[in-house]
Every structure is written in structure tokens, then in C-alpha cells.
Amino acid sequence: MLSRQSLSSLTSCLNKYSICSLSLTPTHITDALRSSVCRYGTEAQPKTPSKSSQYKLVVVGGGSGGCAVAAKFASLGKNCAVVEPSDLHYYQPIWTLVGAGLKGFQSSVQPMREVLPESIDWIKDKATVFNPKENYIQLNSGERVHYEYLVVAMGIQLDYDKVSGLIEALENDSTVVSNYHPKWVNKTFPALQEFTGGNAIFTFPNTPIKCAGAPQKIMYLADEYFRTLGVRNKTEIIYNTSLGVIFGVKKYADALQNVVQARDIKVNYKHNLVQVDHKAKVATFEKLDDNKQVNFQYSFLHATPPMSSPDVLKKSPLVNEAGWVDVHKHTLQHNKYPNVFGLGDCTSLPTSKTAAAVAAQSGILHKNLSAVMAGAPTVPLYDGYTSCPLITSSKSCILAEFDYDGKPLETFPFNQGKERKITYDMKAHMMPTLYWRVMLRGRWNGPSTVRKMMHLGLNRQSKLT
Ligand SMILES: Cc1cc2nc3c(=O)[nH]c(=O)nc-3n(C[C@H](O)[C@H](O)[C@H](O)COP(=O)(O)OP(=O)(O)OC[C@H]3O[C@@H](n4cnc5c(N)ncnc54)[C@H](O)[C@@H]3O)c2cc1C
């Protein structure tokens, strides 16, 4: 159960940072969390490290990847520490449904102390310096934490400030929204409810992002909602994407092309949002083919921000030229420092950045890091598995699953490229429980075993080259 202490700290955090538009009471939160809370029995307590602490394993980041890995190594006890500054852990994949008014924001958040294993040390601070030659990281407090092995799982940085006027618009214009940030995801549904027609614009930036499907999922849900409001005939829905295709995998791109055509959605490729003037209600896009700028008047704007590796990592010796933690694509071991591993959105792994990918990576990282700890070699195991439930309405979803080669790697023995209710139900109702109760407890390594069973062992195997 949630303790009174964590309940009141969660309530005050949500209220303090205006994370929820309502003023919340502990009763609201208990009700919201009752169905999904991850129970370790007792709770992890933040620890202040002594001047120079030493651990066998340090995990930097307590998000999807960091929590899953910490749970897998929980038996190390106080020989393992997670460095994580936030009091709250978010289940971000549900924010698409929060933005569409289909789930409450509270269902996406748990106190960090509830999701980290109680047996390990939680160092509630930021890593600010990485020194892999001398095997330590430095914290914001100035303390050093030494390690034998390091796992980096710091996620991806949201660069809202790279689009001129966007933060100001998000702060001041109720029709400019973004599902990507806990502070702004709660603006989306009220803006949809208030919408009376005009241009509804959805953007995809000119950088790698987490969940490449999310910028368009909210668009399909908005389209459905505008139809129920009776304003769709007064509305132009426009998807302005920096990419040259609607989705990176042909099978699902073909299916999505049919969806946008059937729904009368206008797609402009190679259009990158560079400026928002919320007073004039104009969004400016750079056309990536000819570098010319083009203005769009908007009545509703859902912005997906540019993203990049966290600044702290960019200036560290751990990254490749593009700033991502430089790990081997099949073993997740660092390419230069063998006692360092990485997983999730901050890494160089050339696959789509999703929690589904993180689940698969966490099992492989556990195997290979355990091998290295035991003096054994790593094994190339990760095929780039990732998944994106492309929600197309509140009753349908295309469940994309694929590998490094962009080849479908589907779990179920039916065509997942077809819009289906069952895959929507899985995304909306089953996956949150799988996340909180199984993945964060280190017990979900992705669906490869289920896939084998479903296909009677005859499923395609990815080549690890
Ligand atoms: C709107 C939206 C929809 C999505 N939909 C889906 C979906 O349908 N399916 C899916 O699989 N995925 C989806 N995702 C993506 C998924 O949430 C991420 O890919 C996943 O959370 C990545 O896990 P991670 O551990 O790499 O990073 P995160 O979970 O983001 O965790 C990173 C952690 O690192 C911490 N950190 C950052 N800097 C430091 C520092 N200096 N020191 C210490 N700690 C630090 C952060 O506080 C954070 O807790 C979606 C994401 C969004 C935003």
C-alpha cells in the first residue's frame, strides 16, 4: 500500500508543478493508483551518499529502463545504486490517451520510491559528470559515486526551446498543446473540447524522437473526437512531418496511408516546425527540400518537440558523434568501456525509441552484464525489437512490431497491420498493468517467448549481423 508519506509527497508534487489542472487531494491519488500500483512491500528511501561512495553497480536514470534493470539486479542489495533526481516515475506511453481524454493523468504517475526496489540505494540527485576512465560519476551535489559497473538509462531530452516561440505559446495559448511533457499533456483534451473548427495541425520534428508514432496517434484520436463534436466538416487536419514517409516500416506506412486517405487528413512531408507566433496564431515551417519557410494559420496545434541526447551525456566521453551513448547494437555493452552498458532512449541503438524496445533490451542487458560480472563473454542477442501501437481511434490500433532491418516481427498470428479493436484494448488496458506490475519489477523482457508460442516456433528469426 502507499504510505501516507509518499501519498502526501505525490499529491504536493502534482499540485506544486501544476502537473494536473485540478487541485488534487490524497483521496484522488489513492483512487487513481489503487488499480495499478507496483508493490514491493516496503519502499525505497532516497539516500545521501557519503563524500565518496563505492558500488558494484550504478544505474543512472530511474525511468523505464533504469527501473527494470535495477529490479533485475535487486539481489545485489546495497551494492547497487540508482541515481535519479525525480520524485515521480511516469508511464509516458499512456499520455497519448491522457491527451485524448481516454485516461486520467494520474494513471501515468507513481512515486519513485514505490517503483524502485527497496533493497538497493536510491541516490536522489543528477549525474553531472561521467569519468569512465576512473570509474566514477559526479553528482550535482559535487559528491562522487564510484562503480565497478555502470548502466546508463537517462532517456532523451526534450528541446522545446529549439522552436522559436513554442514555450511561450505552450504557456499562454490554450490551443497550443504537447502530449510529450507532463506539464502540458493535460492541456490537450480541454483544447480538443473547445475546438470549433479551422486548421488542426500536428507536427513531427527534424530529430530522432521517442515513440515515433505518438505525433500521429493523437491526430487520429482528435479526428474521431472532432467528428463526435460535429465540427469535422469545418476542420482541416494537417500532419506536417519532417520525415519523407508517414512511418519508417513499409507495411505499417501503407496501412497508415489508407487511414489518412479515408479520414481526409492532409499530410505535408519534409515540413519542420521552426516558429510559433501565438498572438497571430501562425506556425512557421521550414520546407526541408528547398529551405523555404511557409506559414500556417492554426486553431489547434499539437507540437512534438525536437529531441536530443541529454546535455550531460553530450559532453561526456561515453557518446558517439551524434551524442548518443555508444553501445554495441547486439550486446548493449559500451564500445569503448567494457564495464559500461546502456539501454533506452539515450543510446546509439539504431531502433525506434520506445518502452517496448527498452523491455527487450533490459533482458539482454541483464544477461550480458551478468556474464561480464562473472568473467564470461557477452553474447549478441538484441535484434532491435521495438513496437509502436499506432492507435487510430478509441476502438482501433495497428500494432507495429519490427526489428533493426525494419522487418515486421509480429507477436500474434494475425495481420497486425490491420486496424483492430483487440490491439487497442491491449494498448489501453493490458499494457499499463504489464508495465507497472511486471516490467518495472524486472520480469518482462518483451514478447519473444509469446511470439514463439503463438507461431508454434515457426516465426521469422532476425539476423544478427
Ligand atoms: C507521448 C508519448 C507516447 C509514447 N508512447 C509509447 C508507446 O505507445 N509505446 C512505447 O513502447 N513507448 C512509448 N513512448 C516512449 C517511452 O515512454 C520511452 O521510450 C521510454 O520511457 C524510454 O525509457 P528510458 O528509460 O530510456 O527513458 P525514461 O523512461 O524517459 O527515463 C529516463 C530517466 O532518466 C532520468 N535522468 C535524466 N537525466 C538524468 C541525470 N542527469 N541523472 C540521473 N537521472 C537522470 C530522468 O529523470 C528519467 O527518470 C511514448 C513516450 C511519450 C512521451
The ligand as a Gaussian input file, in Angstrom:
#p B3LYP/6-31G(d) Opt

LIG

0 1
 C        3.606000      10.852000     -25.609000
 C        4.433000       9.588000     -25.557000
 C        3.903000       8.407000     -26.057000
 C        4.651000       7.241000     -26.025000
 N        4.072000       6.087000     -26.478000
 C        4.748000       4.920000     -26.379000
 C        4.117000       3.686000     -26.741000
 O        2.949000       3.652000     -27.145000
 N        4.828000       2.540000     -26.623000
 C        6.114000       2.538000     -26.161000
 O        6.698000       1.459000     -26.042000
 N        6.752000       3.699000     -25.822000
 C        6.100000       4.884000     -25.909000
 N        6.714000       6.058000     -25.521000
 C        8.183000       6.086000     -25.297000
 C        8.645000       5.576000     -23.934000
 O        7.982000       6.244000     -22.892000
 C       10.157000       5.786000     -23.813000
 O       10.789000       5.264000     -24.963000
 C       10.724000       5.090000     -22.583000
 O       10.173000       5.655000     -21.416000
 C       12.247000       5.205000     -22.566000
 O       12.774000       4.711000     -21.369000
 P       14.178000       5.272000     -20.824000
 O       14.467000       4.534000     -19.578000
 O       15.178000       5.262000     -21.915000
 O       13.890000       6.825000     -20.515000
 P       12.859000       7.449000     -19.484000
 O       11.788000       6.495000     -19.138000
 O       12.462000       8.764000     -20.067000
 O       13.727000       7.671000     -18.165000
 C       14.877000       8.477000     -18.112000
 C       15.154000       8.791000     -16.640000
 O       16.452000       9.371000     -16.531000
 C       16.400000      10.385000     -15.550000
 N       17.502000      11.313000     -15.779000
 C       17.609000      12.249000     -16.754000
 N       18.752000      12.934000     -16.594000
 C       19.385000      12.404000     -15.512000
 C       20.620000      12.691000     -14.853000
 N       21.434000      13.670000     -15.273000
 N       20.961000      11.942000     -13.783000
 C       20.149000      10.940000     -13.343000
 N       18.964000      10.640000     -13.925000
 C       18.594000      11.365000     -14.999000
 C       15.022000      11.017000     -15.767000
 O       14.602000      11.737000     -14.615000
 C       14.162000       9.794000     -16.057000
 O       13.572000       9.277000     -14.891000
 C        5.979000       7.250000     -25.501000
 C        6.504000       8.436000     -24.977000
 C        5.746000       9.593000     -24.989000
 C        6.313000      10.864000     -24.384000

